[in-house]
């Protein structure tokens, strides 16, 4: 049976920038093992699989290694495909049922705005193993549901940081978010998740569920503009809404593949 799988660059309006995600619309009865194998074949940070359910879509995300509980860029890519292919009307809301509850998306001109849970971090003591990894002054360490958030002072240090992924993978969290103030943006960040098979994620929606409440509180503003400073890079508009966050980005389709296996 032939299916389409799309590759979408998320959090960018420029092909081959932002974060690439696979998007595949499937039947409800597709086996988990098949989805895992397709995600491994795509070899992207995430491949999304969705099928109609209760007036919306069941949405699942797989890295080449594991299924994950929350993924922003593949959700944005999925909504983009639903609108681009005419499956949803341009003014329809996209509704996704996921491991992290109901997530929604809406169009705002060329931007897509995701409604995600807020994952505000709680401050914790800095362990020695983290100091050895970061190797600059740590201004703050917080733990969210999935990750550690580390604030440092120097934007240039962040951009040039070379991670020791063999050490990061031993930390007792999914991933490590590194962030600092920025000259151009409200803040910049990078995100390292070798535990799920992705050494550095190019642009990460779920990390901004942590970064948004943190920087909103620190800067005293609920609307933010951010940059994830990976090699590919990407820009995000952000809104702090208490127990929810708005995460805005653009997306562009770069491939349409006939999947025949």
C-alpha positions as CSV (number, residue, x, y, z in Angstrom):
1,X,0.0,0.0,0.0
2,X,1.4,3.4,-1.0
3,X,1.4,6.3,1.5
4,X,2.7,9.8,1.3
5,X,5.3,11.0,3.7
6,X,6.3,14.6,3.7
7,X,9.5,16.2,5.0
8,X,8.8,19.7,6.4
9,X,11.3,22.2,7.7
10,X,9.7,23.7,10.8
11,X,10.4,27.0,12.6
12,X,11.7,28.6,9.3
13,X,10.4,30.0,6.0
14,X,13.6,28.9,4.2
15,X,14.1,25.4,2.9
16,X,17.0,23.5,4.5
17,X,16.9,25.6,7.7
18,X,14.9,25.1,10.9
19,X,14.1,21.6,12.1
20,X,13.2,18.9,9.6
21,X,10.3,16.6,10.5
22,X,8.6,13.7,8.7
23,X,4.8,13.8,8.5
24,X,2.8,10.7,7.6
25,X,-1.0,10.3,7.6
26,X,-1.8,6.7,8.4
27,X,-4.7,4.3,9.1
28,X,-5.7,3.7,12.7
29,X,-4.5,0.1,12.6
30,X,-0.9,0.8,11.7
31,X,1.5,-1.3,13.9
32,X,3.8,0.5,16.3
33,X,6.7,-1.4,15.0
34,X,6.1,-0.1,11.4
35,X,6.1,3.5,12.7
36,X,9.3,2.9,14.5
37,X,10.9,1.4,11.4
38,X,9.7,4.3,9.2
39,X,11.1,6.8,11.7
40,X,14.4,5.0,11.7
41,X,14.4,5.0,7.9
42,X,13.7,8.8,7.8
43,X,16.5,9.3,10.3
44,X,15.1,12.8,11.3
45,X,14.9,14.1,14.9
46,X,11.2,13.3,14.8
47,X,8.7,11.7,12.4
48,X,5.0,12.3,13.1
49,X,2.2,9.9,12.4
50,X,-1.4,11.0,12.5
51,X,-4.9,9.6,11.8
52,X,-8.4,11.0,12.2
53,X,-10.0,10.7,15.7
54,X,-12.9,12.5,17.4
55,X,-13.0,15.5,15.1
56,X,-9.2,15.9,15.2
57,X,-6.1,13.7,14.9
58,X,-4.3,11.2,17.0
59,X,-0.7,12.3,16.8
60,X,2.4,10.3,17.7
61,X,6.1,11.2,17.4
62,X,9.1,8.9,16.9
63,X,12.8,9.7,16.9
64,X,15.0,7.2,15.1
65,X,15.3,5.5,18.5
66,X,12.2,5.9,20.6
67,X,8.6,7.3,20.8
68,X,8.5,10.7,22.7
69,X,5.9,12.3,24.9
70,X,6.0,15.9,23.4
71,X,7.4,17.4,20.2
72,X,6.8,20.9,19.0
73,X,8.4,21.0,15.5
74,X,6.7,17.8,14.3
75,X,3.4,19.1,15.6
76,X,3.9,22.4,13.7
77,X,4.9,20.4,10.6
78,X,1.8,18.2,10.9
79,X,-0.5,21.2,11.1
80,X,1.3,22.8,8.1
81,X,0.6,19.7,6.0
82,X,-3.1,19.5,7.0
83,X,-3.6,23.1,5.8
84,X,-1.2,23.0,2.8
85,X,-2.9,19.8,1.3
86,X,-6.4,21.2,1.9
87,X,-7.3,18.6,4.5
88,X,-8.2,21.4,6.8
89,X,-9.5,24.8,5.7
90,X,-7.2,27.7,6.3
91,X,-9.4,29.1,9.2
92,X,-9.9,25.6,10.8
93,X,-8.2,24.8,14.1
94,X,-5.9,21.7,14.0
95,X,-6.6,19.5,17.1
96,X,-4.2,16.8,18.1
97,X,-4.7,14.1,20.8
98,X,-1.3,13.1,22.2
99,X,0.6,11.6,25.1
100,X,0.7,15.2,26.5
101,X,-3.0,15.8,26.1
102,X,-4.9,18.0,23.6
103,X,-2.6,20.2,21.6
104,X,-4.0,22.7,19.1
105,X,-2.7,24.9,16.3
106,X,-4.1,27.8,14.3
107,X,-2.9,29.9,11.4
108,X,-2.0,33.6,11.8
109,X,-0.9,34.7,8.3
110,X,2.3,32.9,7.4
111,X,2.8,31.8,11.0
112,X,1.4,28.7,12.9
113,X,0.6,29.2,16.6
114,X,0.8,26.0,18.8
115,X,-1.0,25.8,22.1
116,X,1.2,23.7,24.4
117,X,1.5,23.0,28.1
118,X,3.7,25.2,30.2
119,X,6.6,23.2,31.7
120,X,8.0,25.8,34.1
121,X,11.3,24.6,35.7
122,X,12.0,24.4,39.4
123,X,15.4,25.6,40.6
124,X,17.8,22.9,41.8
125,X,21.4,22.7,43.0
126,X,24.1,22.5,40.3
127,X,25.9,19.1,40.4
128,X,29.5,18.7,39.7
129,X,29.0,16.6,36.6
130,X,27.1,19.4,35.0
131,X,29.8,22.0,35.8
132,X,32.2,19.7,34.1
133,X,30.0,19.6,31.0
134,X,29.2,23.3,30.7
135,X,32.6,24.7,31.8
136,X,31.4,28.3,32.3
137,X,29.5,30.0,35.1
138,X,26.0,28.6,35.6
139,X,23.6,31.4,36.5
140,X,20.6,29.1,37.0
141,X,19.7,25.4,36.9
142,X,16.1,24.3,36.7
143,X,14.4,20.9,36.2
144,X,11.2,20.6,34.2
145,X,9.1,17.6,33.4
146,X,11.7,16.3,30.9
147,X,14.8,18.3,30.9
148,X,17.4,20.5,32.7
149,X,17.4,24.2,31.9
150,X,20.8,25.9,32.3
151,X,21.2,29.7,32.0
152,X,24.7,31.1,31.3
153,X,25.8,34.7,30.8
154,X,27.6,34.6,27.5
155,X,25.7,34.4,24.2
156,X,28.9,33.8,22.2
157,X,30.0,31.0,24.5
158,X,26.6,29.4,24.0
159,X,26.8,29.6,20.2
160,X,30.3,28.1,20.2
161,X,29.7,25.5,22.8
162,X,30.9,22.0,21.8
163,X,28.8,19.4,23.8
164,X,30.2,16.3,25.3
165,X,27.2,14.1,24.4
166,X,28.8,11.0,26.1
167,X,28.6,12.9,29.4
168,X,25.2,14.5,28.7
169,X,23.6,11.1,28.1
170,X,24.4,10.1,31.6
171,X,22.5,13.0,33.2
172,X,19.2,11.9,34.9
173,X,17.0,13.8,32.4
174,X,15.9,13.6,28.8
175,X,18.0,16.5,27.6
176,X,19.9,19.7,28.4
177,X,18.6,23.1,27.4
178,X,21.4,25.8,27.3
179,X,20.2,29.4,27.2
180,X,21.4,33.0,27.6
181,X,20.3,36.6,27.0
182,X,20.8,37.9,23.5
183,X,21.7,41.1,21.7
184,X,19.1,40.6,19.0
185,X,16.4,38.4,20.6
186,X,14.9,38.1,24.1
187,X,17.0,35.0,24.5
188,X,18.8,32.3,22.6
189,X,19.1,28.6,23.3
190,X,20.5,25.2,22.2
191,X,19.1,21.7,23.1
192,X,21.0,18.5,23.4
193,X,19.2,15.1,23.7
194,X,21.5,12.2,23.0
195,X,19.4,10.0,25.3
196,X,16.7,9.8,22.5
197,X,19.2,9.5,19.7
198,X,19.5,13.2,18.8
199,X,22.7,14.8,19.9
200,X,21.5,18.4,19.1
201,X,18.0,19.2,18.0
202,X,18.0,22.1,15.6
203,X,14.8,23.9,16.8
204,X,12.7,22.5,19.6
205,X,9.1,23.4,20.5
206,X,9.0,21.4,23.7
207,X,12.1,23.1,25.0
208,X,10.3,26.4,24.6
209,X,7.5,25.1,26.9
210,X,10.2,25.4,29.5
211,X,12.0,28.5,28.2
212,X,8.9,30.6,27.8
213,X,7.7,30.7,31.5
214,X,11.3,31.0,32.7
215,X,12.2,34.0,30.5
216,X,8.8,35.6,30.9
217,X,9.3,35.6,34.6
218,X,12.8,36.8,34.4
219,X,12.2,39.6,31.9
220,X,8.8,40.6,33.1
221,X,7.1,40.2,29.7
222,X,4.7,37.7,28.3
223,X,5.4,38.1,24.6
224,X,8.9,36.9,23.6
225,X,11.0,36.5,20.4
226,X,13.6,33.8,20.5
227,X,16.3,32.1,18.4
228,X,17.5,28.5,18.7
229,X,21.2,28.8,17.8
230,X,21.9,25.5,16.2
231,X,23.7,25.2,12.9
232,X,20.4,25.2,11.0
233,X,18.8,27.7,13.4
234,X,15.2,28.9,13.8
235,X,13.0,31.7,15.1
236,X,10.0,31.5,17.5
237,X,7.3,33.8,18.7
238,X,6.3,32.9,22.2
239,X,3.4,33.8,24.6
240,X,3.3,33.0,28.3
241,X,-0.3,32.1,29.3
242,X,0.0,30.7,32.8
243,X,-0.4,27.0,32.5
244,X,-0.2,27.1,28.7
245,X,2.3,28.6,26.2
246,X,1.8,29.8,22.7
247,X,4.6,28.8,20.3
248,X,4.7,30.4,16.9
249,X,6.7,29.4,13.9
250,X,6.7,29.0,10.1
251,X,7.2,25.9,8.0
252,X,8.0,24.9,4.4
253,X,7.6,21.5,2.7
254,X,10.8,20.3,1.1
255,X,10.0,16.7,0.1
256,X,7.0,14.5,-0.8
257,X,7.8,10.8,-0.9
258,X,5.8,7.8,-1.9
259,X,6.3,5.3,0.9
260,X,5.6,1.8,-0.6
261,X,6.9,-0.5,2.1
